[in-house]
Structure formats: structure tokens, C-alpha cells
Amino acid sequence: MRQHHDESMDIATLSARKADLIDKHVGQRLRDRRRLLDMSQQDIANILGISYQQVQKYESGLNRISAGRLYLLAHIMRTEVGYFYEGLPPGDELLNGRISEADLIIPDLDTLPNVNVRDALTDLVRAIKDSKMMR
């Protein structure tokens, strides 16, 4: 019985970690869109009637954005709600535990301007992946 309880706690913990990854991703997309539109955190805060610190917390993923607020943010930023989720892996991958924070970051390697840094990071990721396979 105790083992079953520990397993359910592990699933809950993993689920929370996945939610945190999604919150961080959505927050980063919010920041990217705000900057693209040349808006300040204060601009967004004024429209929503919240503090700019709250916008900072949304963008960092520290605070989760409610569905209603995300809907309003999409309108303010002239985009669809789905924009904030673009770049996330399919939900079944998240639910089956086959995704990590690194998986969300790695696609961004191609956007690094310095080819030497990009190549070094790619080599590091490959080395780590290879070392896990050899265990």
C-alpha cells in the first residue's frame, strides 16, 4: 500500500513539473510577443489593471496565467491563444513523461547566432545523451 502511495506522489510531482514547464513556455512566448509589439510590462499591466510585477511573474512562469487572462492577453497582443502554446511538444509526450526542460530549450539552438557556441552545445547534448545510453 505504501509503495502505491509513493508512486502516485511521483506521478503528481512529475505532472506538476510538466505544468511548470508549460507555464514557463507560455510566459516566454508572452515576453517574446510583448517585445515584438514593442510594449512594456507596464503597458500590459495598465490594460489588465494589474501590477507590472504580476506581468513579470507571468513572463517568468512563476505565476500561472488563468485561461481568462490568457484569452485577454491574446486579444491585447493581436494573436490567437494557441500562439502561446506553439513550440510545445504534443500532449501525449508530456503525459507519458518523455519530455524534459531540455527538450523545450534544444529547438532554440538553431537560433543561436554564434555557430561555435551552437556546435559546442550540440556536442554537449550528444555527449550527455550518449552517456545515458551506455548505462
HUVENLIN-V581374 format. One line per field, one symbol per residue. ss: DSSP state (H for helix, E for strand, L for the rest). phi: phi as a letter, one per 40 degrees, with the letter a starting at -180 (. if undefined). psi: psi as a letter, one per 30 degrees, with the letter a starting at -180 (. if undefined). A space follows every 50 residues. Layout:
BEGIN
ss = ???
phi = ???
psi = ???
END
This chain:
BEGIN
ss = LHHHHHHHHHHHHHHHHHHHHHHHHHHHHHHHHHHHLLLLHHHHHHHHLL LHHHHHHHHHLLLLLLHHHHHHHHHHLLLLHHHHHLLLLLHHHHHLLLLL HHHHHHHHHHHLLLHHHHHHHHHHHHHHHHHHHLL
phi = .ccccccccccccccccccccccccccccccdcccdcfbcccdcdcccgb cccccdccccgcbccccccccccccdcfacdddcbdgccddcccccgcbb cccccddcdccccccccdccccccccccccccccc
psi = eeeeeeeeeeeeeeeeeeeeeeeeeeeeeeeeeeeeghkleeeeeeefhl lfeeeeeeefgekkkleeeeeeeeeeghllefeffkfklkeeeefgggkl eeffeeffeffkejeeeeeeeeeeeeeeeeeeff.
END
